[in-house]
Amino acid sequence: MFSGLKDTLTSTAAKSFLASRLDRYGKLSDLRIHSREKTISAELLLEGEPVPVMIEIGRYRVTGKSGDHSLVVESISASRPWLQNLLQDLLVEKPMPVPSVVLIALGKPGD
């Protein structure tokens, strides 16, 4: 139960954090982080698109040591084939630096 509450609160905080960074491309309407399952789902209304796109990170892991963490996406899918291909090329198995504060939402390495 605590995990679900934590995920809800941290998903809301992460949505606020990401929304401003994605503003140029569209509106992030929903973001859900499931830290126990290591999955993330997002819904975005991209500029010029009439219908929102869904993005699912089917599995991720957090790597690194204190002060030097990375998020590694293991699998990703999207409701648009072109977007899924692009995200797979750009994100899958490519470590992305993660601020320490984001670890609260994603879970620490080994969690």
Buried (B, 14 or more C-beta within 10 A) or exposed (E): EEEEEBBEEBBBBBBEBBBEEBEEEBEBEEBBBBBEEBBBBBBBBBEEEEEBBBBBBBBBBBEBEEEEBBBBBEBBBBBBEEBBEEBBEEBEEEBEEBEEEBBBBBBEBEE
